[in-house]
């Protein structure tokens, strides 16, 4: 797939599917980051806080995948 096809697919709403072992919470955050509306995307502060505490909140769920 070339660059132009990728851009076209993204404009039509395509988003990469969730990787098999990716925690749901991480994928939900990724989807929010890919929002076409920049104002609907999480702020850096939100990303920092979420990712800083990610291992504490989801540690049990993360290890369930491995």
C-alpha positions as CSV (number, residue, x, y, z in Angstrom):
1,X,0.0,0.0,0.0
2,X,1.5,3.3,-1.0
3,X,1.4,6.6,0.9
4,X,-1.6,7.9,-1.1
5,X,-3.6,4.8,-0.4
6,X,-2.8,5.0,3.3
7,X,-3.9,8.6,3.5
8,X,-7.1,7.8,1.6
9,X,-7.9,4.9,3.9
10,X,-7.3,7.0,7.0
11,X,-9.6,9.7,5.6
12,X,-12.3,7.1,5.1
13,X,-12.0,6.0,8.7
14,X,-9.6,3.1,8.6
15,X,-7.7,2.4,11.8
16,X,-5.3,-0.4,12.4
17,X,-6.9,-3.2,14.3
18,X,-6.0,-3.9,17.9
19,X,-2.9,-6.1,18.2
20,X,-3.6,-9.5,19.7
21,X,-1.8,-8.9,23.1
22,X,-2.5,-5.2,23.3
23,X,-4.5,-4.3,26.4
24,X,-7.9,-2.9,25.6
25,X,-7.2,0.3,27.6
26,X,-4.0,1.0,25.5
27,X,-5.9,0.4,22.2
28,X,-8.7,2.7,23.4
29,X,-6.1,5.4,24.1
30,X,-4.5,4.9,20.6
31,X,-8.0,5.2,19.0
32,X,-8.5,8.5,20.8
33,X,-5.1,9.8,19.6
34,X,-6.1,9.0,16.0
35,X,-9.3,11.0,16.1
36,X,-9.6,13.1,13.0
37,X,-10.6,16.1,15.1
38,X,-7.5,17.4,16.9
39,X,-9.6,18.9,19.7
40,X,-11.1,15.5,20.5
41,X,-7.6,13.9,20.9
42,X,-6.2,13.6,24.4
43,X,-3.8,16.3,25.6
44,X,-0.2,15.7,26.4
45,X,-1.0,16.0,30.1
46,X,-3.7,13.3,29.7
47,X,-1.4,11.0,27.8
48,X,1.4,11.5,30.3
49,X,-0.9,10.8,33.3
50,X,-2.5,7.8,31.7
51,X,0.7,6.2,30.6
52,X,2.6,7.1,33.8
53,X,-0.1,5.2,35.7
54,X,-0.8,2.5,33.1
55,X,1.3,-0.2,34.7
56,X,-0.2,0.4,38.1
57,X,-3.8,0.3,36.9
58,X,-3.6,-2.5,34.4
59,X,-0.8,-4.6,35.8
60,X,-3.0,-7.6,36.6
61,X,-4.8,-7.4,33.2
62,X,-1.5,-7.0,31.4
63,X,-0.1,-10.2,32.9
64,X,-3.3,-12.1,32.0
65,X,-2.2,-11.8,28.4
66,X,1.1,-13.5,28.9
